[in-house]
């Protein structure tokens, strides 16, 4: 299993604490996939092969052509272990988010046969 975990912060900026007094941790495949997609490849402190190259996509044309390739590259360890079955571009595809001043994409991750997790408004080229 992938060792990535997320510790959630509350709206006050404090770690959320569970009933056992420990920080609440999220190790779901969707969270681990998001961390892999949002981390620039080569910059994760303990694994230089982790992360994505989505930040390299500077034009809408390039983004549309390469977003799935770069996403699959970043998520390959999860695909290799069977935690993800497939990665596809969602109906929203790649689009320009004018309000945020960046390109975004929607990815669909199949985590079990017929069970799809949608990752929406993922920033790319940022």
N, CA, C and O of each residue as an XYZ file, in Angstrom:
504
protein
N       0.837     -1.184      0.000
C       0.000      0.000      0.000
C       0.879      1.243      0.000
O       1.941      1.272      0.621
N       0.432      2.237     -0.685
C       1.109      3.521     -0.754
C       1.140      4.152      0.634
O       0.140      4.107      1.350
N       2.269      4.739      1.025
C       2.411      5.270      2.377
C       1.892      6.692      2.537
O       1.964      7.246      3.634
N       1.372      7.296      1.477
C       0.909      8.674      1.567
C      -0.320      8.789      2.445
O      -1.257      7.999      2.334
N      -0.304      9.780      3.316
C      -1.437     10.056      4.185
C      -1.678     11.555      4.186
O      -0.757     12.341      3.963
N      -2.890     11.936      4.432
C      -3.226     13.343      4.583
C      -3.782     13.533      5.982
O      -4.621     12.759      6.443
N      -3.315     14.554      6.639
C      -3.886     14.930      7.932
C      -4.719     16.177      7.674
O      -4.201     17.201      7.228
N      -5.989     16.083      7.952
C      -6.906     17.169      7.634
C      -6.868     18.255      8.696
O      -6.823     17.982      9.895
N      -6.887     19.488      8.222
C      -6.968     20.646      9.109
C      -8.411     21.118      9.174
O      -9.126     21.094      8.173
N      -8.829     21.539     10.336
C     -10.172     22.095     10.479
C     -10.168     23.526      9.944
O      -9.116     24.061      9.593
N     -11.329     24.130      9.886
C     -11.424     25.509      9.397
C     -10.649     26.486     10.273
O     -10.297     27.576      9.822
N     -10.382     26.108     11.512
C      -9.610     26.984     12.403
C      -8.110     26.821     12.210
O      -7.321     27.536     12.827
N      -7.709     25.877     11.351
C      -6.290     25.669     11.090
C      -5.648     24.644     11.994
O      -4.434     24.448     11.941
N      -6.440     23.984     12.828
C      -5.924     22.949     13.711
C      -6.177     21.574     13.103
O      -7.133     21.386     12.352
N      -5.318     20.621     13.433
C      -5.558     19.255     12.986
C      -6.837     18.738     13.614
O      -7.122     19.011     14.780
N      -7.609     17.988     12.836
C      -8.814     17.383     13.381
C      -8.411     16.165     14.196
O      -7.601     15.353     13.749
N      -8.966     16.041     15.368
C      -8.621     14.965     16.283
C      -9.776     13.979     16.363
O     -10.932     14.372     16.521
N      -9.454     12.699     16.252
C     -10.454     11.648     16.339
C     -10.771     11.292     17.777
O     -10.156     11.833     18.696
N     -11.724     10.388     17.990
C     -12.140     10.009     19.343
C     -11.015      9.369     20.158
O     -11.065      9.353     21.388
N      -9.993      8.836     19.462
C      -8.878      8.222     20.186
C      -7.791      9.230     20.548
O      -6.766      8.863     21.123
N      -8.017     10.509     20.211
C      -7.048     11.551     20.532
C      -5.965     11.731     19.492
O      -5.106     12.599     19.649
N      -5.978     10.934     18.433
C      -4.967     11.032     17.374
C      -5.497     11.884     16.218
O      -6.706     12.055     16.059
N      -4.577     12.411     15.420
C      -4.970     13.165     14.226
C      -5.738     12.257     13.280
O      -5.381     11.094     13.091
N      -6.788     12.793     12.691
C      -7.537     12.043     11.692
C      -6.692     11.992     10.421
O      -6.240     13.022      9.920
N      -6.489     10.796      9.915
C      -5.696     10.608      8.702
C      -6.566     10.009      7.621
O      -7.441      9.188      7.895
N      -6.325     10.419      6.407
C      -7.065      9.914      5.255
C      -6.077      9.204      4.349
O      -5.147      9.823      3.834
N      -6.271      7.923      4.155
C      -5.385      7.157      3.281
C      -6.151      6.563      2.098
O      -5.695      5.594      1.491
N      -7.309      7.136      1.767
C      -8.086      6.596      0.654
C      -7.324      6.748     -0.649
O      -6.463      7.617     -0.787
N      -7.652      5.896     -1.592
C      -6.967      5.940     -2.880
C      -7.209      7.283     -3.587
O      -6.330      7.770     -4.297
N      -8.379      7.876     -3.400
C      -8.657      9.178     -4.028
C      -7.731     10.258     -3.476
O      -7.237     11.103     -4.222
N      -7.500     10.225     -2.167
C      -6.596     11.205     -1.564
C      -5.169     10.973     -2.028
O      -4.466     11.924     -2.371
N      -4.736      9.725     -2.044
C      -3.370      9.434     -2.474
C      -3.180      9.778     -3.943
O      -2.106     10.234     -4.337
N      -4.210      9.566     -4.759
C      -4.129      9.944     -6.169
C      -4.021     11.458     -6.314
O      -3.226     11.954     -7.113
N      -4.819     12.190     -5.543
C      -4.785     13.658     -5.601
C      -3.413     14.186     -5.196
O      -2.890     15.101     -5.833
N      -2.831     13.624     -4.150
C      -1.495     14.055     -3.729
C      -0.486     13.795     -4.842
O       0.357     14.648     -5.121
N      -0.561     12.646     -5.472
C       0.365     12.328     -6.571
C       0.177     13.277     -7.749
O       1.153     13.695     -8.372
N      -1.063     13.615     -8.055
C      -1.331     14.502     -9.193
C      -0.926     15.949     -8.906
O      -0.483     16.659     -9.809
N      -1.073     16.385     -7.660
C      -0.816     17.784     -7.321
C       0.631     18.069     -6.922
O       1.016     19.231     -6.784
N       1.429     17.030     -6.736
C       2.842     17.201     -6.397
C       3.650     17.225     -7.679
O       3.486     16.361     -8.541
N       4.514     18.205     -7.803
C       5.370     18.268     -8.991
C       6.365     17.118     -8.958
O       7.034     16.876     -7.953
N       6.443     16.417    -10.080
C       7.340     15.263    -10.176
C       8.770     15.679     -9.832
O       9.291     16.671    -10.341
N       9.386     14.887     -8.950
C      10.768     15.132     -8.573
C      10.944     15.994     -7.343
O      12.069     16.162     -6.871
N       9.852     16.553     -6.802
C       9.979     17.447     -5.655
C       9.525     16.842     -4.334
O       9.638     17.492     -3.295
N       9.013     15.615     -4.348
C       8.592     14.996     -3.088
C       9.839     14.527     -2.354
O      10.674     13.829     -2.931
N       9.968     14.894     -1.118
C      11.212     14.722     -0.375
C      11.702     13.286     -0.263
O      12.911     13.056     -0.281
N      10.809     12.318     -0.149
C      11.271     10.948      0.066
C      11.237     10.072     -1.177
O      11.691      8.928     -1.138
N      10.706     10.592     -2.281
C      10.613      9.787     -3.497
C      10.640     10.715     -4.700
O       9.624     11.316     -5.047
N      11.775     10.831     -5.323
C      11.938     11.756     -6.456
C      11.158     11.320     -7.697
O      10.978     12.114     -8.620
N      10.690     10.059     -7.730
C       9.896      9.583     -8.870
C       8.403      9.835     -8.682
O       7.617      9.599     -9.600
N       8.001     10.314     -7.496
C       6.592     10.557     -7.239
C       6.172     11.928     -7.763
O       6.971     12.863     -7.808
N       4.927     12.026     -8.150
C       4.387     13.298     -8.596
C       4.042     13.276    -10.070
O       4.201     12.263    -10.752
N       3.569     14.411    -10.544
C       3.135     14.487    -11.940
C       3.865     15.601    -12.687
O       4.557     16.439    -12.109
N       3.674     15.562    -13.980
C       4.202     16.625    -14.840
C       3.079     17.531    -15.348
O       3.263     18.250    -16.330
N       1.920     17.502    -14.690
C       0.794     18.321    -15.127
C       1.135     19.811    -15.139
O       0.588     20.571    -15.938
N       2.037     20.224    -14.255
C       2.415     21.643    -14.188
C       3.149     22.106    -15.443
O       3.276     23.310    -15.668
N       3.633     21.179    -16.259
C       4.359     21.540    -17.477
C       3.436     21.913    -18.633
O       3.895     22.465    -19.633
N       2.157     21.622    -18.511
C       1.210     21.864    -19.607
C       0.812     23.332    -19.609
O       0.011     23.761    -18.778
N       1.358     24.094    -20.527
C       1.182     25.550    -20.541
C       0.117     26.048    -21.514
O      -0.366     27.172    -21.378
N      -0.252     25.227    -22.489
C      -1.286     25.655    -23.437
C      -2.450     24.672    -23.390
O      -2.283     23.506    -23.034
N      -3.618     25.160    -23.750
C      -4.803     24.315    -23.744
C      -4.626     23.151    -24.722
O      -5.062     22.031    -24.456
N      -3.989     23.428    -25.840
C      -3.750     22.379    -26.845
C      -2.875     21.265    -26.261
O      -3.200     20.085    -26.395
N      -1.760     21.640    -25.609
C      -0.889     20.645    -24.981
C      -1.621     19.892    -23.884
O      -1.491     18.674    -23.760
N      -2.392     20.627    -23.086
C      -3.105     20.008    -21.977
C      -4.075     18.946    -22.482
O      -4.129     17.844    -21.936
N      -4.830     19.267    -23.507
C      -5.792     18.308    -24.049
C      -5.094     17.073    -24.605
O      -5.621     15.963    -24.520
N      -3.914     17.268    -25.170
C      -3.196     16.155    -25.780
C      -2.497     15.261    -24.754
O      -2.352     14.060    -24.982
N      -2.063     15.829    -23.630
C      -1.175     15.092    -22.734
C      -1.686     14.848    -21.321
O      -1.034     14.126    -20.565
N      -2.808     15.409    -20.935
C      -3.233     15.328    -19.539
C      -3.430     13.893    -19.068
O      -3.019     13.564    -17.954
N      -4.033     13.038    -19.861
C      -4.267     11.653    -19.428
C      -2.944     10.894    -19.348
O      -2.741     10.099    -18.431
N      -2.051     11.133    -20.294
C      -0.735     10.487    -20.269
C       0.026     10.858    -19.006
O       0.583      9.988    -18.338
N       0.053     12.142    -18.676
C       0.765     12.601    -17.484
C       0.095     12.114    -16.204
O       0.772     11.785    -15.229
N      -1.240     12.067    -16.207
C      -1.960     11.571    -15.029
C      -1.671     10.089    -14.815
O      -1.410      9.668    -13.688
N      -1.714      9.301    -15.877
C      -1.431      7.870    -15.742
C       0.008      7.645    -15.284
O       0.275      6.742    -14.490
N       0.922      8.452    -15.775
C       2.315      8.345    -15.350
C       2.431      8.572    -13.835
O       3.124      7.828    -13.141
N       1.752      9.598    -13.335
C       1.797      9.910    -11.900
C       1.113      8.840    -11.066
O       1.515      8.580     -9.932
N       0.087      8.222    -11.622
C      -0.712      7.248    -10.880
C      -0.307      5.803    -11.148
O      -0.956      4.877    -10.663
N       0.755      5.606    -11.911
C       1.168      4.252    -12.280
C       1.374      3.315    -11.090
O       0.984      2.151    -11.169
N       1.978      3.782     -9.983
C       2.109      2.867     -8.837
C       0.756      2.363     -8.311
O       0.653      1.218     -7.872
N      -0.269      3.204     -8.354
C      -1.599      2.793     -7.903
C      -2.261      1.868     -8.920
O      -3.043      0.992     -8.550
N      -1.950      2.059    -10.188
C      -2.445      1.161    -11.230
C      -1.741     -0.193    -11.129
O      -2.370     -1.239    -11.287
N      -0.427     -0.166    -10.864
C       0.347     -1.409    -10.764
C      -0.128     -2.302     -9.625
O      -0.130     -3.526     -9.753
N      -0.531     -1.694     -8.511
C      -0.989     -2.486     -7.359
C      -2.457     -2.883     -7.460
O      -2.951     -3.647     -6.631
N      -3.155     -2.368     -8.470
C      -4.570     -2.678     -8.627
C      -5.493     -1.810     -7.793
O      -6.705     -2.025     -7.784
N      -4.931     -0.822     -7.084
C      -5.774      0.081     -6.300
C      -6.583      0.989     -7.215
O      -7.677      1.426     -6.855
N      -6.052      1.270     -8.387
C      -6.786      1.954     -9.457
C      -6.852      0.999    -10.633
O      -5.872      0.326    -10.952
N      -8.014      0.941    -11.278
C      -8.178      0.074    -12.438
C      -8.009      0.847    -13.736
O      -7.524      0.308    -14.731
N      -8.417      2.126    -13.720
C      -8.283      2.935    -14.933
C      -8.313      4.416    -14.583
O      -8.788      4.821    -13.522
N      -7.788      5.209    -15.512
C      -7.785      6.670    -15.400
C      -8.263      7.210    -16.738
O      -7.681      6.908    -17.780
N      -9.315      8.002    -16.709
C      -9.870      8.569    -17.944
C     -10.210     10.030    -17.733
O     -10.377     10.489    -16.603
N     -10.308     10.747    -18.828
C     -10.733     12.135    -18.795
C     -12.252     12.174    -18.651
O     -12.962     11.464    -19.364
N     -12.746     12.991    -17.743
C     -14.181     13.097    -17.509
C     -14.869     13.919    -18.588
O     -14.224     14.426    -19.505
N     -16.175     14.043    -18.467
C     -16.988     14.762    -19.444
C     -16.565     16.219    -19.573
O     -16.607     16.782    -20.666
N     -16.153     16.840    -18.452
C     -15.694     18.240    -18.508
C     -14.360     18.364    -19.223
O     -14.028     19.439    -19.723
N     -13.592     17.291    -19.282
C     -12.326     17.288    -19.997
C     -11.336     18.288    -19.437
O     -11.195     18.441    -18.224
N     -10.658     18.963    -20.342
C      -9.705     20.020    -19.984
C     -10.343     21.340    -20.380
O     -10.872     21.477    -21.483
N     -10.293     22.298    -19.486
C     -10.949     23.571    -19.759
C     -10.198     24.697    -19.070
O      -9.409     24.469    -18.153
N     -10.456     25.908    -19.526
C      -9.857     27.084    -18.911
C     -10.799     27.620    -17.842
O     -11.959     27.927    -18.119
N     -10.296     27.728    -16.635
C     -11.052     28.312    -15.526
C     -10.646     29.788    -15.460
O      -9.616     30.130    -14.880
N     -11.448     30.637    -16.048
C     -11.125     32.060    -16.159
C     -11.032     32.712    -14.785
O     -10.162     33.552    -14.559
N     -11.922     32.333    -13.861
C     -11.912     32.934    -12.526
C     -10.617     32.651    -11.779
O     -10.110     33.511    -11.058
N     -10.084     31.453    -11.950
C      -8.848     31.071    -11.263
C      -7.610     31.367    -12.103
O      -6.489     31.285    -11.599
N      -7.796     31.708    -13.373
C      -6.674     32.030    -14.249
C      -5.781     30.842    -14.557
O      -4.559     30.979    -14.611
N      -6.385     29.668    -14.762
C      -5.596     28.469    -15.044
C      -6.422     27.450    -15.804
O      -7.643     27.562    -15.907
N      -5.734     26.459    -16.329
C      -6.401     25.332    -16.946
C      -6.707     24.314    -15.858
O      -5.953     24.170    -14.896
N      -7.816     23.614    -16.021
C      -8.218     22.571    -15.079
C      -8.661     21.351    -15.865
O      -8.893     21.417    -17.073
N      -8.774     20.240    -15.160
C      -9.275     19.033    -15.809
C     -10.134     18.245    -14.833
O     -10.089     18.449    -13.620
N     -10.905     17.352    -15.394
C     -11.711     16.419    -14.615
C     -11.217     15.022    -14.970
O     -11.188     14.651    -16.144
N     -10.829     14.249    -13.961
C     -10.390     12.878    -14.176
C     -11.356     11.919    -13.499
O     -11.920     12.220    -12.447
N     -11.534     10.777    -14.108
C     -12.363      9.714    -13.549
C     -11.452      8.540    -13.219
O     -10.759      8.014    -14.090
N     -11.460      8.135    -11.951
C     -10.625      7.033    -11.492
C     -11.520      5.854    -11.151
O     -12.422      5.973    -10.321
N     -11.275      4.721    -11.786
C     -12.033      3.520    -11.456
C     -11.276      2.792    -10.346
O     -10.165      2.304    -10.555
N     -11.892      2.724     -9.159
C     -11.234      2.138     -7.991
C     -11.656      0.683     -7.750
O     -10.933     -0.075     -7.104
N     -12.789      0.310     -8.254
C     -13.302     -1.057     -8.244
C     -14.131     -1.186     -9.506
O     -14.548     -0.170    -10.064
N     -14.385     -2.401     -9.977
C     -15.216     -2.531    -11.173
C     -16.546     -1.793    -10.999
O     -17.344     -2.121    -10.120
N     -16.764     -0.805    -11.840
C     -18.004     -0.039    -11.809
C     -18.046      1.082    -10.781
O     -19.037      1.809    -10.720
N     -17.007      1.247     -9.972
C     -16.973      2.306     -8.959
C     -15.992      3.383     -9.420
O     -14.782      3.163     -9.478
N     -16.542      4.548     -9.744
C     -15.759      5.651    -10.292
C     -15.660      6.776     -9.273
O     -16.661      7.187     -8.686
N     -14.437      7.273     -9.070
C     -14.208      8.441     -8.237
C     -13.871      9.599     -9.168
O     -12.970      9.494    -10.001
N     -14.588     10.686     -9.025
C     -14.387     11.861     -9.890
C     -13.505     12.883     -9.171
O     -13.791     13.294     -8.047
N     -12.431     13.278     -9.848
C     -11.589     14.377     -9.369
C     -11.830     15.557    -10.298
O     -11.436     15.527    -11.464
N     -12.467     16.579     -9.789
C     -12.859     17.726    -10.616
C     -12.015     18.940    -10.308
O     -11.461     19.074     -9.217
N     -11.926     19.823    -11.285
C     -11.247     21.120    -11.147
C      -9.804     20.975    -10.689
O      -9.304     21.797     -9.921
N      -9.133     19.918    -11.166
C      -7.719     19.768    -10.854
C      -6.919     20.791    -11.651
O      -7.005     20.803    -12.879
N      -6.150     21.643    -10.999
C      -5.372     22.636    -11.739
C      -4.218     21.981    -12.490
O      -3.560     21.082    -11.967
N      -3.979     22.430    -13.705
C      -2.839     21.964    -14.490
C      -2.140     23.183    -15.074
O      -2.750     24.231    -15.285
N      -0.884     23.024    -15.323
C      -0.108     24.136    -15.877
C       0.189     25.225    -14.864
O       0.621     26.317    -15.231
N      -0.038     24.937    -13.601
C       0.169     25.955    -12.568
C       1.476     25.728    -11.840
O       1.819     26.489    -10.936
